[in-house]
Amino acid sequence: MVSSAPLTAKALEQLGAQRLAELLLEVAERDAAVKRRLKLEVATPAKVATELRKRMTQIARATTFLERNKLRPLAGDLEALRGSITKQVAEHDASAALELMWQFMDLANGVLSRCDDSDGVLHDIFCAACADLGPLAEAAKADPIALADRVFIALDRNAYAQYGDLIETVAPALGERGLAHLKQRFVEFAKTPVERTSLAQRRAAGWGSSDARYEQEAEQHRRSSNCRAALLAIADATHDVDLYIAQFDEEESRRSEIAAYIALRLLSAGRATEALQVLDAAELRNPSRPDPDWEDARIEVLDGLGRGEEAQAARWACFTRSLDARQLRAHLKRLPDFDDVEAERRALDHVEQFPRLIWALDFLIRWPALDRAAKLVLARSRELNGEAYHVLAPAADALAGKHPLAATLLLRAMIDDTLQGSRTSRYRHAARHLLECGSLAAVIADFGPVEPHAAYLARLKFEHGRKASFWDLMS
């Protein structure tokens, strides 16, 4: 019988170095990835770099398409390569580690194009490697201009958004000189028209002549998008609000979400009056229910202008309209002592009367105000929508202890919705809910006008007795 003792570092240490080495060699003979890792661990720093380059070249040359269920070995290999660069190589030679990490990132387009990475496993590894570039560049004391040129090339080849936060992570290493150089490169690149492929070249490549305009437009759009994203990131890194604003035309600047982004940056730059002008000029899709980002930005700007009463009124209006708990807490926090108690009572009264029952219940459970939540359920149980199990299930759990009758009504709403709609995929949950109703019935002293559990169970059997797959779960 194999021992059930857990494998721990301390337990393995007791085997001794010789025995551990023998066991590792046995495993390495059966697992190529383990063998590569062990070779890296025992190699000199210079040899590690050589081995890493060799392995990355092998990965770059591979052409086999990998389905999602076959990505684990490659993911493990890539993570091991990244770890070796950031630890073994970087500890001895930061410049070599930086160069290796760029080579690692160069793998992204090829690897992601030949893999079904719909779960984002490989993409996440490359994004983590991108984040490593900043600290490595700082440690290597990289030349800002050369680094900026490398960043420019990388972002132009950003086919799978693996370089999404590159400018943010390398900004400290770029400094003012590097960021200014990078900005200039993208400004010039945005002005450069895409070269149109000649008909002869297209025929040589096997392309149809009718695709020329489309291809040119697609490339121009890609280039414009890349340049805008880069310049926006540079604007934030350099706190250049005007550069940020310049990336949007007048029509775009009037969109509520973009107006909010611009306003917050103007506010941070001490230009609150301009920020409010931008927000007030925005075109709201639904003035009676503004975009939350726009509303949040306007409240911040009003506070920044010293118009606290207006900001408080806006917070209250936002809460009453959409039951935004965040805005209510901010509103109450700014009230004098004792005034906040009365304001909270008034707010919870409003929640109980709110037309959308599910929103109100969710708010009261999360606030929390469980007594009011139970009262709401008992008063408006006919309005319960059993399909909203993402709210009803946690609400029933929260209320079960002190308010078993309210919890029962929530459970019944989900059971009824499941059985009436013959939602077979939820039968298992409905059966569990019905058993919970039975347990709660034992502690409910008075059902009042609510149908007692025995009568409810009998009615379910009468109305849904033929749903054998459900009742089988109750046995």
C-alpha positions in Angstrom: 0.0 0.0 0.0 1.4 3.4 -1.0 1.7 5.8 1.9 -0.8 8.6 2.0 1.7 11.1 3.5 1.7 14.4 1.6 4.6 15.3 -0.5 6.4 18.3 1.1 9.8 19.8 0.6 10.8 18.7 4.1 9.7 15.1 3.4 11.7 15.0 0.2 14.8 16.5 1.9 14.9 13.4 4.1 15.6 11.2 1.0 19.0 12.9 0.6 20.6 14.6 -2.3 21.8 11.3 -4.0 18.4 9.7 -4.0 16.6 12.8 -5.1 19.0 13.2 -8.0 18.4 9.6 -9.1 14.6 10.1 -9.0 14.8 13.3 -11.0 16.9 11.6 -13.7 14.3 8.8 -13.9 11.5 11.4 -14.4 13.6 13.4 -16.9 14.1 10.4 -19.1 10.3 10.1 -19.5 9.5 13.8 -19.7 11.3 16.1 -22.2 10.0 19.3 -20.5 11.4 18.2 -17.1 14.7 17.3 -18.7 15.0 20.7 -20.3 14.2 22.4 -17.0 16.9 20.3 -15.2 19.5 21.1 -17.8 18.7 24.8 -17.3 19.0 24.6 -13.6 22.5 23.1 -13.6 23.8 25.2 -16.5 26.1 28.2 -16.1 24.4 31.6 -16.8 26.0 31.8 -20.3 24.9 28.3 -21.1 21.4 29.0 -19.8 21.1 31.9 -22.3 22.3 29.6 -25.1 19.8 26.9 -24.2 16.9 29.4 -24.0 17.7 30.8 -27.4 17.9 27.3 -28.8 14.5 26.3 -27.4 12.8 29.5 -28.5 14.1 28.9 -32.0 12.6 25.4 -32.0 9.3 26.8 -30.9 9.4 29.5 -33.5 9.9 26.9 -36.3 7.0 24.7 -35.2 4.0 24.6 -37.5 1.7 22.0 -36.0 -1.7 23.4 -35.0 -2.6 22.7 -31.4 -6.1 22.3 -30.2 -7.2 23.8 -26.8 -6.9 20.5 -25.0 -3.2 20.0 -26.1 -1.8 23.4 -24.9 -0.7 22.4 -21.4 2.8 21.1 -22.4 3.5 24.2 -24.5 2.1 26.5 -21.8 4.4 24.9 -19.2 7.3 25.2 -21.6 6.7 28.9 -22.2 6.2 29.6 -18.5 9.5 27.8 -17.7 11.3 29.8 -20.4 9.9 33.1 -19.0 10.9 32.1 -15.4 14.4 31.2 -16.5 14.9 34.6 -18.1 13.6 36.6 -15.2 15.4 34.7 -12.6 18.5 32.8 -13.7 19.6 35.1 -16.5 18.4 38.4 -15.0 20.3 37.8 -11.8 23.6 37.7 -13.6 23.1 39.7 -16.8 20.1 42.1 -17.0 20.9 43.1 -20.6 21.0 39.6 -21.8 17.7 38.9 -20.0 16.1 41.9 -21.7 17.2 40.7 -25.1 16.0 37.2 -24.4 12.6 38.5 -23.3 12.2 40.5 -26.5 13.0 37.2 -28.4 10.4 35.5 -26.2 7.8 38.1 -27.1 8.7 37.7 -30.8 7.2 34.1 -30.5 3.7 35.4 -29.7 2.3 36.0 -33.1 3.5 32.6 -34.5 2.5 30.6 -31.4 -0.9 32.2 -31.1 -1.7 31.8 -34.8 -1.2 28.1 -34.6 -3.0 27.4 -31.4 -6.6 27.4 -30.2 -6.0 29.6 -27.3 -9.7 30.5 -26.7 -9.2 30.2 -22.9 -6.4 32.8 -23.1 -3.8 30.5 -21.4 -0.9 31.3 -23.8 -2.0 34.9 -24.2 -1.8 35.5 -20.5 1.8 34.1 -20.4 2.8 36.6 -23.1 1.1 39.5 -21.3 3.0 38.5 -18.2 6.2 38.5 -20.2 5.4 41.9 -21.6 5.0 43.2 -18.0 8.5 41.8 -17.3 10.1 44.0 -20.0 9.8 47.2 -17.9 11.7 46.0 -14.9 14.3 44.2 -17.1 14.8 47.4 -19.1 15.3 49.4 -16.0 17.8 46.9 -14.5 19.7 46.8 -17.8 19.8 50.6 -18.0 18.7 50.3 -21.6 19.4 53.2 -23.9 16.1 55.2 -24.1 16.2 55.9 -27.8 17.0 52.3 -28.7 14.4 51.0 -26.3 11.8 53.4 -27.9 12.6 52.1 -31.3 12.2 48.5 -30.1 8.8 49.4 -28.5 7.7 51.0 -31.8 8.5 47.9 -33.8 6.8 45.6 -31.2 3.6 47.6 -31.2 3.4 47.6 -35.0 3.5 43.8 -34.8 0.9 43.5 -32.0 -1.3 41.1 -33.8 -2.9 39.5 -30.7 -2.7 42.5 -28.3 0.1 40.7 -26.4 1.8 44.1 -26.1 -1.3 45.8 -24.6 0.4 47.5 -21.7 3.9 47.8 -23.1 4.2 51.5 -23.0 3.0 51.7 -19.4 5.5 49.0 -18.2 8.5 50.5 -20.0 7.7 54.2 -19.4 10.1 54.5 -16.4 12.9 53.0 -18.4 12.1 55.3 -21.4 12.1 58.4 -19.4 11.4 61.8 -21.0 13.8 61.3 -23.9 12.5 57.9 -24.8 8.9 58.8 -24.6 9.4 61.9 -26.6 11.2 59.9 -29.3 8.5 57.2 -29.3 5.8 59.9 -29.5 7.5 61.4 -32.6 7.8 58.1 -34.3 4.1 57.4 -33.9 3.0 60.9 -34.9 5.0 60.5 -38.1 3.9 57.0 -38.7 0.2 58.0 -38.4 0.8 60.6 -41.2 2.5 58.1 -43.5 0.0 56.6 -46.1 -0.1 52.9 -46.6 1.7 51.8 -49.8 -0.6 50.2 -52.3 0.5 46.9 -53.6 0.9 46.8 -57.4 -1.2 44.5 -59.5 1.9 42.6 -60.6 2.9 42.0 -57.0 -0.6 40.9 -56.1 -0.7 38.4 -59.0 2.7 37.1 -58.0 1.4 36.6 -54.5 -1.8 34.9 -55.7 -4.1 37.7 -54.6 -7.2 38.8 -56.5 -7.0 42.3 -58.0 -10.4 43.2 -56.5 -8.9 43.0 -53.0 -6.4 45.9 -53.4 -8.6 48.7 -52.0 -9.9 46.6 -49.1 -6.4 45.5 -48.1 -5.1 49.0 -48.2 -8.1 50.3 -46.1 -7.7 47.5 -43.6 -4.0 48.2 -43.2 -4.7 51.9 -42.8 -7.3 51.3 -40.2 -4.9 48.9 -38.3 -2.1 51.5 -38.4 -4.4 54.3 -37.2 -5.7 52.3 -34.4 -2.3 51.3 -33.2 -1.0 54.8 -33.4 -3.9 56.2 -31.5 -3.6 53.5 -28.7 0.1 54.2 -28.5 -0.3 58.0 -28.3 -3.0 57.7 -25.7 -0.7 55.6 -23.6 2.2 58.0 -24.1 -0.1 60.9 -23.1 -1.0 59.2 -19.9 2.7 58.3 -19.2 3.7 62.0 -19.7 0.5 63.5 -18.2 0.0 65.3 -21.5 -3.8 66.0 -21.4 -3.8 67.9 -24.7 -2.1 65.0 -26.5 -4.7 62.7 -25.1 -7.6 65.0 -26.3 -6.0 65.3 -29.7 -6.5 61.6 -30.4 -10.3 62.1 -30.7 -12.2 64.1 -33.2 -15.0 66.5 -32.2 -17.8 63.9 -32.6 -15.9 61.3 -30.6 -15.2 63.8 -27.8 -19.0 64.2 -27.4 -19.5 60.5 -26.7 -20.3 60.2 -23.0 -17.7 57.6 -22.1 -14.9 59.4 -24.0 -15.9 62.7 -22.4 -15.6 61.1 -19.0 -12.0 59.9 -19.8 -11.0 63.4 -21.0 -12.7 65.1 -18.1 -10.9 63.1 -15.4 -7.5 63.8 -17.0 -8.3 67.5 -17.2 -9.4 67.4 -13.5 -6.1 65.7 -12.6 -4.2 68.5 -14.5 -6.0 71.2 -12.4 -8.3 72.2 -15.3 -11.7 71.4 -13.6 -13.6 74.2 -15.4 -12.7 72.7 -18.8 -13.5 69.3 -17.5 -17.1 70.3 -16.7 -17.4 72.0 -20.1 -16.4 68.7 -21.8 -18.9 66.7 -19.8 -21.8 69.2 -20.3 -21.1 69.1 -24.1 -21.4 65.3 -24.2 -24.3 63.7 -26.0 -26.0 61.3 -23.7 -27.7 58.3 -25.3 -30.4 58.4 -22.6 -30.4 61.6 -20.5 -32.8 60.1 -18.0 -30.2 57.3 -17.3 -26.7 58.7 -18.0 -23.7 56.5 -18.6 -22.2 55.6 -15.2 -18.7 56.6 -16.2 -20.0 60.1 -17.3 -22.0 60.5 -14.1 -19.0 59.5 -11.9 -16.7 61.9 -13.7 -19.2 64.8 -13.4 -19.5 64.2 -9.6 -15.7 64.2 -9.2 -15.5 67.4 -11.3 -18.2 69.1 -9.2 -16.3 68.2 -6.1 -13.1 69.5 -7.7 -14.8 72.8 -8.4 -15.9 73.1 -4.7 -19.6 72.6 -5.7 -20.2 70.0 -3.0 -24.0 70.5 -2.7 -24.4 69.8 -6.5 -22.2 66.8 -6.2 -24.3 65.5 -3.3 -27.5 66.0 -5.2 -26.0 64.1 -8.2 -25.0 61.2 -5.9 -28.5 61.0 -4.5 -30.1 61.2 -7.9 -27.8 58.4 -9.2 -28.8 56.2 -6.2 -32.5 56.8 -6.5 -32.4 56.1 -10.2 -30.3 52.9 -10.3 -29.8 51.8 -6.6 -26.1 52.5 -6.9 -24.8 51.5 -3.4 -21.4 53.0 -4.1 -23.0 56.5 -4.7 -25.2 56.1 -1.6 -22.2 55.3 0.6 -20.3 58.3 -0.8 -23.3 60.5 -0.2 -23.8 59.3 3.4 -20.1 59.6 4.2 -20.2 63.4 3.4 -23.2 64.1 5.7 -22.8 65.4 9.3 -23.3 63.0 12.2 -26.9 61.9 12.8 -27.9 63.3 9.4 -26.5 60.2 7.8 -28.7 58.0 9.9 -31.9 59.7 8.7 -30.7 59.8 5.1 -29.9 56.0 5.2 -33.5 55.3 6.6 -34.9 57.4 3.8 -32.8 55.6 1.2 -33.8 52.2 2.4 -37.5 53.3 2.3 -36.9 54.2 -1.3 -35.4 50.8 -2.0 -38.4 49.0 -0.6 -40.7 50.9 -3.0 -38.4 50.5 -6.0 -40.3 49.2 -9.1 -37.7 46.6 -10.0 -38.0 44.0 -7.2 -34.9 42.0 -8.0 -32.7 45.2 -8.0 -34.2 46.1 -4.6 -33.7 42.7 -3.1 -30.1 42.5 -4.4 -29.4 45.9 -2.9 -30.8 45.1 0.5 -29.0 41.8 0.8 -25.6 43.4 -0.2 -26.1 46.6 1.9 -26.9 44.6 4.2 -30.4 45.3 5.6 -31.7 41.7 6.0 -34.8 42.7 8.0 -35.9 45.0 5.3 -35.1 42.4 2.6 -37.3 39.8 4.4 -40.1 42.4 4.7 -39.8 43.1 0.9 -40.0 39.5 0.0 -43.1 38.8 2.2 -44.8 42.0 0.8 -44.1 41.5 -2.8 -43.6 37.7 -3.3 -46.0 37.6 -6.2 -43.5 39.8 -8.2 -40.6 37.4 -7.7 -39.0 36.2 -10.9 -37.6 32.7 -10.3 -35.4 33.0 -13.3 -33.2 35.5 -11.4 -31.5 32.8 -9.4 -28.2 34.7 -9.4 -30.0 37.0 -6.9 -32.5 34.7 -5.3 -30.1 31.9 -4.4 -27.7 34.0 -2.4 -30.6 36.0 -0.9 -32.2 32.8 0.3 -28.9 31.7 1.9 -28.6 35.1 3.6 -32.1 35.1 5.0 -32.4 31.4 6.0 -31.0 31.9 9.5 -33.3 34.7 10.9 -36.0 34.9 8.2 -36.8 31.3 7.1 -40.3 32.1 5.7 -38.8 34.8 3.4 -36.1 32.4 2.4 -38.7 29.7 1.6 -40.5 32.1 -0.7 -37.4 32.8 -2.6 -36.6 29.0 -2.9 -40.1 28.3 -4.1 -39.9 31.0 -6.8 -36.9 29.2 -8.3 -38.5 25.8 -7.9 -41.7 26.9 -9.6 -39.8 28.6 -12.5 -37.7 25.5 -13.1 -40.7 23.0 -13.1 -43.1 25.2 -14.9 -40.6 25.8 -17.7 -39.4 22.2 -17.7 -35.8 23.5 -17.3 -34.2 20.1 -16.9 -30.7 21.5 -16.6 -31.8 23.0 -13.3 -33.7 20.1 -11.9 -30.8 19.2 -9.6 -30.8 22.7 -8.1 -34.6 22.7 -7.8 -34.5 19.4 -5.9 -31.9 20.8 -3.5 -34.0 23.9 -3.0 -37.1 21.8 -2.2 -35.1 19.8 0.4 -34.0 23.1 1.9 -37.7 24.2 2.0 -38.4 21.1 4.0 -35.7 21.9 6.5 -36.8 25.5 6.9 -40.4 24.4 7.4 -39.4 22.8 10.7 -38.4 26.2 12.2 -41.3 28.3 10.8 -43.7 28.7 13.7 -46.4 30.4 11.6 -46.8 30.3 7.8 -49.6 32.9 8.0 -51.2 33.4 4.6 -48.3 31.5 2.9 -49.1 28.0 1.8 -47.6 25.5 4.3 -44.8 23.2 3.1 -46.9 20.0 3.1 -49.6 21.6 1.0 -47.0 23.1 -1.3 -45.3 19.8 -1.8 -48.6 18.1 -2.5 -49.5 20.7 -5.1 -46.1 20.2 -6.8 -46.6 16.5 -7.1 -50.1 17.0 -8.5 -49.0 19.6 -11.1 -45.6 18.1 -12.0 -45.9 14.5 -11.0 -44.9 13.3 -14.5 -41.5 15.0 -14.3 -39.9 11.7 -13.2 -36.3 12.9 -13.7 -37.0 15.6 -11.1 -38.7 13.4 -8.5 -36.0 10.8 -8.9 -33.6 13.4 -7.5 -35.7 13.6 -4.4 -35.5 10.0 -3.5 
